[in-house]
Every structure is written in C-alpha cells, then in structure tokens.
Amino acid sequence: MLLNSNQIQTIAFDADDTLWRNEDIFINAQSDFISLLLPYHDDDYVRSHLAAVQIKNLEYFGYGIKGFTLSMIETAIELTEGRISGTEIHQIIELSKRMLASPVELLPGIEEVLSKLKGRFRLLVITKGDLLDQESKLARSGITDYFDAIEIVSDKNPESYRQILQRHQISTDNFLMVGNSLKSDIIPVLDLGAHAIHVPYHSTWEHEEVSDDALLLYPQLTSLVDISELMSWLDLKSQSTTSTNEKAAS
C-alpha cells in the first residue's frame, strides 16, 4: 500500500553502480588501454589525456562504452602522432567488445531491497548512457520485473528529471531518487525540490565528482553507507510524517 499523499510514493534508482557494478569495467579497460600505450608515454600522461578527451567528447558521443571506445581510439592516435597500428586499433575495439559483453553483477542487497519495496511504492529506473547498452544490461540483470517504468536518458539534469516526472505524473513531494552519483543522481533532483539519497560506490569517475564547497549548498543531502539501509530510512520517514500528522490533528 502506498504511503499518504504527502509522503514518498515513487522511488527511482540509478542503474550503473547503484543496481549493478559498472565503473570497475571501465577501470579495468582503461588499465589495459594504458598498457597498450606505455611504449609511447607514461601511465599518468596517458590517463590524464584520455580523461580530457572523454570530457571533450561527451557532447558528441554521450556517455557509455561506445563513446569511451571512440575516445580511446582518438587518444591513441593523438599520443602516438598517428603511429598507432591497425592491429593496435583492433585491440582497442576488441577491448570495447569485452566491456559490452561483461556479465551484469548486481550489487549486494539490491534484489532483497527491491523485493521489499515492490508493491509498496512505484519503482522506476532512471539511467543515462547508450540506449542499446543500457537496454542489454537491464535485460540481463534479471530484475526488470520489479520496476513499473524504465527511463534511459542521454544526460541527467533538472530538466530531464522534470520531464520524466511530468510524463509519469509524479509530484516532486512524492518522489525519491536513489543513486551513487552526486552530480547526476542527487543534486539535479534536490534542485527540483524532490528527495534524493546518495549511496556511494567505492569508485567514482572523476567527471561525476562534486566539490565539498558545492555540497554545502545542499544541507538536506542524505547519504547511506549501504543500500540495505534504505528500508530503515523509509520507515523512519514514515514514522516521522505520521507523528507530525497526529500532532497537527490533535
């Protein structure tokens, strides 16, 4: 049964590094890519150049493995001054295919939490990235039946969240977003006046990091150590709202 109208009714989850492991795949692939270019430049230089190319290319290729692959190829061409061989380019492409074929590994406790939430709340997935890749991971995850709707967007910002809420007729007061990225999952939702819970992953892409000074603007920010704490947080919020309503009625 849904909570009262002034409480959370819809909970949306980010996918990558919230429902399943993802950043580890990129870290491992980046390590293999750097090893390929070590005859040309040192580790730190290749790493920093690749990061800069990735950021620059986001507006062209968006997020995901395919965009990352094109950035690796561009970086390889630039850092070798065009001397990279066709065989080495092929190695990068094969590296990309291995990334795309990586098994979907759910994070600990995810399915247990979803099973407890199902039926009590409307559940959504809101994830960004390449459409085909995200659809494939969702299909292989084995957890799509828990969700009432799935939204795959090119980027996450206040406007993209606003459009999703409008499309599904969800009030900001009744909406909670759960995710690992402060920049993509939390701050845009808080900017809308909705609720968001940060569940950090052990590793975060540099582009998704938010400065401590920026976080000072969001004193309402809530963080949990582990997704298993979500149920306790929801129960506490429900009890707090019920107590407030009882006092108002007395």
MARLUM-374386 format. One record per residue: residue number from 1; x, y, z of N, C-alpha, C in turn. Coordinates in steps of 0.02 Angstrom, whole numbers, plus 50000, padded with zeros to 5 digits. Layout:
N
{rec NUM,{X,Y,Z},{X,Y,Z},{X,Y,Z}};
...
//
This chain:
250
{rec 1,{50043,49940,50000},{50000,50000,50000},{50044,50062,50000}};
{rec 2,{50025,50112,49958},{50064,50174,49955},{50057,50214,50018}};
{rec 3,{50109,50254,50032},{50106,50299,50089},{50057,50355,50076}};
{rec 4,{50043,50396,50125},{49997,50452,50117},{50023,50499,50063}};
{rec 5,{49979,50542,50039},{49995,50584,49982},{50053,50632,49995}};
{rec 6,{50066,50648,50058},{50121,50694,50073},{50186,50656,50088}};
{rec 7,{50187,50592,50072},{50247,50552,50083},{50271,50524,50016}};
{rec 8,{50327,50490,50018},{50356,50463,49958},{50313,50407,49930}};
{rec 9,{50298,50412,49865},{50258,50361,49831},{50297,50327,49775}};
{rec 10,{50344,50363,49746},{50383,50337,49690},{50457,50340,49707}};
{rec 11,{50491,50284,49697},{50563,50280,49708},{50597,50261,49642}};
{rec 12,{50644,50301,49621},{50682,50286,49560},{50754,50269,49578}};
{rec 13,{50781,50222,49542},{50850,50200,49553},{50893,50215,49492}};
{rec 14,{50952,50240,49503},{51003,50240,49451},{51021,50167,49438}};
{rec 15,{51053,50153,49381},{51071,50084,49365},{51145,50070,49378}};
{rec 16,{51189,50101,49339},{51260,50086,49344},{51288,50107,49412}};
{rec 17,{51318,50059,49446},{51350,50068,49512},{51301,50086,49568}};
{rec 18,{51236,50078,49553},{51184,50081,49604},{51148,50013,49608}};
{rec 19,{51128,49988,49549},{51097,49922,49546},{51149,49868,49533}};
{rec 20,{51198,49884,49490},{51250,49835,49472},{51317,49870,49464}};
{rec 21,{51369,49830,49463},{51438,49856,49455},{51448,49879,49383}};
{rec 22,{51481,49937,49376},{51494,49963,49309},{51562,49997,49305}};
{rec 23,{51577,50041,49351},{51640,50079,49348},{51701,50033,49347}};
{rec 24,{51696,49976,49381},{51753,49929,49381},{51770,49906,49310}};
{rec 25,{51719,49898,49268},{51730,49877,49199},{51771,49929,49162}};
{rec 26,{51755,49993,49173},{51791,50047,49141},{51863,50052,49168}};
{rec 27,{51870,50043,49233},{51936,50047,49263},{51982,49993,49235}};
{rec 28,{51956,49932,49229},{51996,49877,49203},{52014,49888,49130}};
{rec 29,{51966,49912,49091},{51978,49925,49020},{52029,49982,49012}};
{rec 30,{52023,50033,49053},{52071,50088,49050},{52141,50065,49065}};
{rec 31,{52147,50019,49113},{52213,49992,49131},{52243,49954,49071}};
{rec 32,{52202,49915,49036},{52227,49879,48977},{52246,49927,48922}};
{rec 33,{52207,49980,48914},{52221,50030,48863},{52287,50066,48877}};
{rec 34,{52297,50084,48939},{52359,50119,48959},{52419,50074,48946}};
{rec 35,{52413,50010,48961},{52467,49963,48949},{52486,49961,48875}};
{rec 36,{52435,49968,48832},{52447,49968,48759},{52488,50028,48737}};
{rec 37,{52480,50084,48773},{52514,50146,48753},{52577,50161,48793}};
{rec 38,{52595,50117,48839},{52656,50129,48879},{52720,50135,48838}};
{rec 39,{52725,50102,48780},{52785,50113,48739},{52792,50185,48714}};
{rec 40,{52737,50224,48718},{52738,50292,48691},{52741,50345,48747}};
{rec 41,{52704,50334,48802},{52700,50383,48856},{52692,50347,48923}};
{rec 42,{52704,50383,48978},{52697,50352,49044},{52623,50349,49064}};
{rec 43,{52611,50310,49116},{52543,50295,49140},{52503,50358,49154}};
{rec 44,{52531,50404,49193},{52494,50464,49214},{52475,50507,49154}};
{rec 45,{52520,50512,49106},{52507,50555,49048},{52451,50526,49005}};
{rec 46,{52453,50461,48993},{52400,50429,48954},{52333,50435,48990}};
{rec 47,{52334,50423,49055},{52272,50426,49094},{52241,50495,49092}};
{rec 48,{52281,50547,49102},{52254,50615,49104},{52231,50637,49035}};
{rec 49,{52267,50616,48983},{52247,50635,48915},{52181,50601,48896}};
{rec 50,{52175,50538,48912},{52113,50502,48898},{52054,50535,48934}};
{rec 51,{52064,50554,48997},{52010,50586,49035},{51989,50651,49002}};
{rec 52,{52037,50690,48978},{52021,50754,48946},{51983,50743,48881}};
{rec 53,{52003,50693,48843},{51969,50677,48779},{51898,50654,48793}};
{rec 54,{51889,50612,48844},{51822,50589,48862},{51775,50647,48877}};
{rec 55,{51799,50693,48918},{51757,50751,48937},{51740,50792,48875}};
{rec 56,{51789,50803,48834},{51778,50842,48773},{51727,50809,48727}};
{rec 57,{51728,50743,48725},{51686,50707,48678},{51615,50693,48703}};
{rec 58,{51601,50709,48765},{51534,50695,48792},{51479,50729,48750}};
{rec 59,{51493,50789,48727},{51441,50824,48689},{51430,50793,48620}};
{rec 60,{51478,50753,48596},{51471,50720,48531},{51445,50649,48537}};
{rec 61,{51473,50611,48585},{51459,50540,48589},{51417,50520,48650}};
{rec 62,{51410,50565,48698},{51372,50550,48758},{51410,50502,48803}};
{rec 63,{51372,50471,48850},{51401,50426,48900},{51396,50354,48876}};
{rec 64,{51442,50312,48900},{51438,50241,48886},{51500,50214,48853}};
{rec 65,{51499,50149,48841},{51558,50113,48817},{51577,50134,48746}};
{rec 66,{51527,50145,48703},{51543,50163,48634},{51579,50230,48631}};
{rec 67,{51555,50279,48669},{51589,50343,48671},{51658,50337,48701}};
{rec 68,{51665,50295,48752},{51730,50282,48784},{51778,50251,48733}};
{rec 69,{51753,50206,48692},{51794,50173,48642},{51821,50224,48591}};
{rec 70,{51777,50267,48567},{51799,50318,48519},{51850,50365,48551}};
{rec 71,{51842,50380,48614},{51891,50422,48649},{51957,50386,48657}};
{rec 72,{51956,50321,48669},{52019,50283,48673},{52055,50283,48606}};
{rec 73,{52017,50274,48552},{52048,50274,48485},{52077,50343,48469}};
{rec 74,{52040,50396,48484},{52065,50463,48472},{52128,50477,48513}};
{rec 75,{52126,50456,48577},{52185,50466,48620},{52245,50428,48592}};
{rec 76,{52235,50367,48570},{52289,50326,48543},{52320,50359,48481}};
{rec 77,{52278,50386,48438},{52303,50419,48378},{52343,50481,48396}};
{rec 78,{52316,50521,48442},{52349,50583,48461},{52416,50570,48497}};
{rec 79,{52415,50523,48544},{52476,50513,48585},{52531,50475,48548}};
{rec 80,{52513,50444,48492},{52565,50410,48451},{52581,50450,48389}};
{rec 81,{52551,50510,48384},{52559,50552,48325},{52544,50514,48261}};
{rec 82,{52491,50474,48264},{52468,50437,48206},{52505,50372,48193}};
{rec 83,{52550,50353,48237},{52590,50292,48225},{52556,50229,48251}};
{rec 84,{52500,50236,48285},{52464,50178,48310},{52446,50133,48251}};
{rec 85,{52456,50069,48259},{52444,50023,48203},{52371,50000,48199}};
{rec 86,{52353,49974,48141},{52286,49946,48134},{52274,49889,48182}};
{rec 87,{52327,49850,48195},{52321,49794,48242},{52306,49820,48312}};
{rec 88,{52337,49875,48331},{52325,49903,48398},{52256,49935,48403}};
{rec 89,{52234,49966,48349},{52166,49993,48348},{52116,49936,48356}};
{rec 90,{52130,49880,48323},{52086,49821,48329},{52085,49796,48401}};
{rec 91,{52142,49799,48436},{52144,49779,48506},{52098,49822,48548}};
{rec 92,{52096,49887,48533},{52051,49932,48570},{51978,49914,48557}};
{rec 93,{51962,49898,48495},{51893,49879,48478},{51874,49814,48513}};
{rec 94,{51920,49767,48515},{51906,49704,48550},{51898,49715,48625}};
{rec 95,{51936,49762,48651},{51929,49781,48722},{51859,49808,48735}};
{rec 96,{51835,49848,48688},{51767,49876,48694},{51715,49820,48692}};
{rec 97,{51723,49772,48648},{51675,49717,48644},{51673,49676,48708}};
{rec 98,{51732,49668,48738},{51734,49631,48802},{51697,49670,48856}};
{rec 99,{51703,49735,48855},{51666,49776,48903},{51591,49767,48894}};
{rec 100,{51568,49769,48832},{51497,49763,48817},{51470,49694,48836}};
{rec 101,{51514,49643,48833},{51492,49575,48849},{51502,49557,48922}};
{rec 102,{51526,49604,48962},{51538,49589,49033},{51473,49569,49067}};
{rec 103,{51474,49520,49111},{51413,49500,49146},{51387,49556,49190}};
{rec 104,{51322,49557,49199},{51290,49606,49244},{51292,49578,49314}};
{rec 105,{51330,49610,49358},{51338,49587,49427},{51300,49634,49474}};
{rec 106,{51243,49610,49499},{51205,49651,49545},{51245,49665,49608}};
{rec 107,{51236,49725,49636},{51269,49742,49698},{51234,49706,49757}};
{rec 108,{51272,49693,49810},{51243,49656,49867},{51181,49691,49895}};
{rec 109,{51130,49651,49908},{51070,49677,49941},{51018,49708,49896}};
{rec 110,{51035,49718,49831},{50989,49754,49786},{50923,49717,49778}};
{rec 111,{50927,49653,49761},{50865,49617,49747},{50822,49610,49810}};
{rec 112,{50853,49603,49867},{50815,49599,49930},{50777,49663,49943}};
{rec 113,{50811,49720,49932},{50779,49785,49942},{50722,49794,49893}};
{rec 114,{50733,49778,49830},{50681,49786,49780},{50620,49743,49795}};
{rec 115,{50632,49683,49819},{50576,49638,49835},{50533,49666,49892}};
{rec 116,{50565,49702,49938},{50528,49732,49994},{50491,49795,49972}};
{rec 117,{50518,49831,49923},{50487,49892,49900},{50430,49879,49851}};
{rec 118,{50435,49825,49813},{50385,49810,49762},{50316,49803,49793}};
{rec 119,{50268,49840,49766},{50201,49838,49792},{50186,49893,49843}};
{rec 120,{50238,49917,49876},{50230,49972,49924},{50240,50039,49890}};
{rec 121,{50283,50040,49839},{50299,50101,49804},{50298,50088,49729}};
{rec 122,{50290,50141,49691},{50300,50138,49619},{50376,50141,49608}};
{rec 123,{50404,50094,49570},{50476,50090,49561},{50496,50105,49489}};
{rec 124,{50547,50147,49482},{50573,50165,49416},{50648,50154,49413}};
{rec 125,{50673,50145,49353},{50745,50151,49340},{50754,50214,49298}};
{rec 126,{50800,50257,49319},{50819,50315,49279},{50894,50312,49269}};
{rec 127,{50916,50297,49209},{50987,50288,49197},{51006,50326,49133}};
{rec 128,{51069,50344,49129},{51093,50378,49069},{51144,50334,49034}};
{rec 129,{51155,50348,48970},{51205,50311,48933},{51179,50289,48865}};
{rec 130,{51216,50245,48833},{51198,50219,48768},{51135,50176,48773}};
{rec 131,{51085,50189,48731},{51021,50155,48736},{51028,50079,48729}};
{rec 132,{51063,50056,48677},{51070,49984,48665},{51106,49950,48722}};
{rec 133,{51159,49980,48747},{51198,49950,48801},{51156,49946,48865}};
{rec 134,{51122,50001,48882},{51082,50001,48943},{51023,49953,48939}};
{rec 135,{50992,49949,48881},{50937,49902,48872},{50963,49830,48880}};
{rec 136,{51022,49817,48854},{51051,49750,48859},{51066,49732,48932}};
{rec 137,{51095,49779,48969},{51110,49765,49039},{51047,49755,49080}};
{rec 138,{50996,49795,49067},{50933,49787,49103},{50902,49719,49088}};
{rec 139,{50904,49698,49025},{50875,49634,49007},{50912,49576,49039}};
{rec 140,{50979,49583,49046},{51019,49530,49075},{51022,49532,49151}};
{rec 141,{50996,49585,49180},{51002,49594,49253},{50956,49547,49292}};
{rec 142,{50900,49529,49262},{50853,49486,49296},{50808,49522,49346}};
{rec 143,{50809,49588,49347},{50770,49625,49398},{50719,49673,49367}};
{rec 144,{50709,49671,49301},{50665,49720,49270},{50592,49712,49293}};
{rec 145,{50573,49652,49315},{50504,49642,49337},{50487,49681,49400}};
{rec 146,{50537,49704,49436},{50524,49743,49496},{50502,49814,49479}};
{rec 147,{50515,49837,49418},{50506,49907,49402},{50443,49919,49360}};
{rec 148,{50410,49975,49375},{50350,49995,49340},{50366,50033,49276}};
{rec 149,{50424,50063,49273},{50445,50100,49213},{50520,50107,49212}};
{rec 150,{50547,50112,49151},{50619,50120,49142},{50631,50179,49096}};
{rec 151,{50674,50225,49118},{50691,50284,49079},{50766,50285,49066}};
{rec 152,{50785,50287,49002},{50855,50292,48983},{50864,50358,48948}};
{rec 153,{50906,50401,48976},{50915,50469,48951},{50987,50480,48931}};
{rec 154,{50998,50531,48889},{51066,50546,48866},{51106,50581,48920}};
{rec 155,{51072,50617,48965},{51106,50651,49019},{51055,50661,49076}};
{rec 156,{51081,50674,49135},{51039,50685,49193},{51049,50756,49218}};
{rec 157,{50996,50796,49212},{50997,50864,49236},{50927,50881,49260}};
{rec 158,{50917,50938,49292},{50850,50953,49317},{50795,50949,49265}};
{rec 159,{50810,50970,49204},{50759,50969,49152},{50740,50898,49131}};
{rec 160,{50789,50854,49126},{50773,50785,49107},{50732,50751,49162}};
{rec 161,{50748,50765,49225},{50708,50737,49280},{50638,50768,49280}};
{rec 162,{50633,50832,49266},{50568,50865,49265},{50523,50834,49212}};
{rec 163,{50551,50820,49154},{50512,50791,49100},{50488,50720,49119}};
{rec 164,{50532,50682,49152},{50512,50615,49173},{50455,50618,49224}};
{rec 165,{50461,50663,49272},{50409,50669,49323},{50342,50690,49292}};
{rec 166,{50346,50737,49245},{50285,50759,49211},{50254,50702,49170}};
{rec 167,{50297,50664,49136},{50272,50610,49093},{50236,50556,49134}};
{rec 168,{50261,50544,49194},{50232,50493,49236},{50185,50521,49289}};
{rec 169,{50172,50587,49285},{50126,50621,49331},{50146,50609,49404}};
{rec 170,{50209,50624,49418},{50237,50615,49485},{50252,50683,49515}};
{rec 171,{50228,50694,49575},{50242,50756,49611},{50313,50753,49641}};
{rec 172,{50347,50810,49642},{50413,50812,49673},{50411,50793,49747}};
{rec 173,{50356,50810,49781},{50349,50794,49851},{50347,50718,49863}};
{rec 174,{50323,50682,49813},{50314,50610,49820},{50370,50568,49789}};
{rec 175,{50423,50602,49765},{50475,50568,49725},{50540,50563,49763}};
{rec 176,{50571,50505,49760},{50636,50492,49789},{50681,50460,49737}};
{rec 177,{50741,50489,49728},{50792,50461,49683},{50848,50432,49724}};
{rec 178,{50870,50372,49706},{50925,50338,49741},{50981,50325,49690}};
{rec 179,{51041,50348,49707},{51096,50338,49660},{51163,50349,49691}};
{rec 180,{51215,50332,49653},{51284,50337,49678},{51318,50402,49657}};
{rec 181,{51291,50436,49607},{51324,50496,49581},{51292,50559,49609}};
{rec 182,{51330,50598,49646},{51304,50661,49671},{51286,50708,49614}};
{rec 183,{51328,50709,49563},{51318,50756,49508},{51257,50738,49465}};
{rec 184,{51245,50674,49453},{51193,50653,49408},{51129,50630,49442}};
{rec 185,{51135,50598,49499},{51077,50567,49531},{51047,50608,49588}};
{rec 186,{51088,50649,49618},{51067,50682,49681},{51053,50756,49672}};
{rec 187,{51103,50794,49653},{51096,50867,49651},{51041,50890,49603}};
{rec 188,{51035,50863,49542},{50980,50886,49498},{50911,50873,49528}};
{rec 189,{50904,50819,49565},{50839,50803,49596},{50825,50850,49655}};
{rec 190,{50876,50863,49695},{50868,50911,49750},{50852,50980,49724}};
{rec 191,{50882,50998,49667},{50868,51063,49636},{50794,51070,49616}};
{rec 192,{50762,51013,49603},{50691,51014,49585},{50646,51017,49647}};
{rec 193,{50675,51007,49706},{50635,51006,49767},{50610,50937,49785}};
{rec 194,{50636,50886,49752},{50617,50817,49768},{50667,50788,49817}};
{rec 195,{50659,50724,49834},{50703,50690,49881},{50755,50649,49844}};
{rec 196,{50814,50642,49874},{50866,50602,49844},{50910,50573,49899}};
{rec 197,{50932,50511,49888},{50977,50478,49935},{51040,50456,49898}};
{rec 198,{51096,50475,49925},{51160,50457,49896},{51185,50393,49928}};
{rec 199,{51199,50342,49886},{51229,50280,49910},{51295,50273,49872}};
{rec 200,{51351,50294,49901},{51414,50296,49865},{51438,50228,49842}};
{rec 201,{51470,50227,49785},{51505,50168,49761},{51579,50177,49779}};
{rec 202,{51617,50122,49780},{51686,50128,49804},{51731,50168,49757}};
{rec 203,{51709,50176,49695},{51748,50215,49647},{51701,50258,49606}};
{rec 204,{51720,50321,49594},{51679,50367,49556},{51720,50399,49500}};
{rec 205,{51692,50400,49441},{51725,50433,49385},{51737,50506,49402}};
{rec 206,{51796,50531,49386},{51815,50599,49404},{51763,50650,49380}};
{rec 207,{51734,50639,49323},{51685,50686,49295},{51622,50691,49337}};
{rec 208,{51608,50639,49377},{51547,50637,49418},{51558,50664,49489}};
{rec 209,{51619,50684,49506},{51633,50707,49573},{51609,50779,49584}};
{rec 210,{51591,50794,49645},{51566,50860,49664},{51609,50886,49722}};
{rec 211,{51627,50949,49720},{51670,50978,49771},{51633,50984,49838}};
{rec 212,{51670,50983,49892},{51641,50991,49959},{51606,51059,49965}};
{rec 213,{51634,51110,49934},{51603,51177,49937},{51535,51176,49903}};
{rec 214,{51529,51142,49847},{51465,51138,49813},{51413,51102,49855}};
{rec 215,{51434,51052,49892},{51388,51013,49933},{51361,51054,49992}};
{rec 216,{51396,51106,50011},{51372,51148,50066},{51305,51181,50049}};
{rec 217,{51290,51185,49985},{51226,51215,49963},{51167,51168,49972}};
{rec 218,{51182,51105,49993},{51130,51055,49999},{51131,51023,50068}};
{rec 219,{51112,51061,50119},{51112,51034,50187},{51062,50976,50196}};
{rec 220,{51014,50970,50150},{50964,50917,50154},{50990,50851,50125}};
{rec 221,{51051,50851,50100},{51080,50791,50069},{51082,50734,50120}};
{rec 222,{51057,50676,50098},{51058,50616,50139},{51102,50563,50106}};
{rec 223,{51147,50533,50145},{51190,50480,50119},{51182,50418,50162}};
{rec 224,{51181,50361,50130},{51180,50296,50164},{51244,50259,50148}};
{rec 225,{51268,50220,50195},{51328,50181,50184},{51314,50125,50135}};
{rec 226,{51254,50096,50140},{51238,50037,50101},{51164,50039,50082}};
{rec 227,{51146,50008,50026},{51077,50009,50002},{51030,49974,50052}};
{rec 228,{51056,49928,50091},{51015,49892,50140},{50986,49940,50193}};
{rec 229,{51016,49999,50201},{50991,50048,50250},{50930,50086,50225}};
{rec 230,{50913,50077,50161},{50858,50115,50132},{50792,50100,50166}};
{rec 231,{50779,50038,50182},{50716,50020,50214},{50708,50054,50281}};
{rec 232,{50761,50055,50320},{50759,50089,50386},{50746,50163,50378}};
{rec 233,{50778,50194,50328},{50768,50265,50315},{50695,50279,50298}};
{rec 234,{50666,50238,50255},{50596,50247,50235},{50549,50238,50294}};
{rec 235,{50563,50189,50336},{50521,50177,50395},{50524,50237,50442}};
{rec 236,{50584,50264,50451},{50591,50322,50495},{50554,50382,50467}};
{rec 237,{50558,50393,50402},{50523,50449,50371},{50448,50440,50378}};
{rec 238,{50424,50379,50369},{50353,50365,50376},{50329,50379,50447}};
{rec 239,{50369,50357,50496},{50350,50368,50566},{50350,50442,50583}};
{rec 240,{50400,50478,50556},{50405,50550,50570},{50345,50587,50541}};
{rec 241,{50325,50569,50480},{50268,50602,50448},{50203,50586,50485}};
{rec 242,{50196,50523,50506},{50136,50503,50542},{50130,50541,50608}};
{rec 243,{50187,50548,50643},{50188,50584,50707},{50169,50657,50696}};
{rec 244,{50196,50687,50642},{50180,50757,50627},{50106,50767,50613}};
{rec 245,{50078,50720,50574},{50007,50724,50557},{49963,50717,50619}};
{rec 246,{49982,50672,50665},{49943,50662,50726},{49944,50724,50770}};
{rec 247,{50002,50757,50774},{50007,50818,50814},{49964,50873,50784}};
{rec 248,{49964,50877,50717},{49926,50929,50683},{49851,50919,50693}};
{rec 249,{49831,50855,50698},{49760,50839,50706},{49735,50847,50778}};
{rec 250,{49782,50846,50825},{49761,50849,50896},{49749,50921,50919}};
//
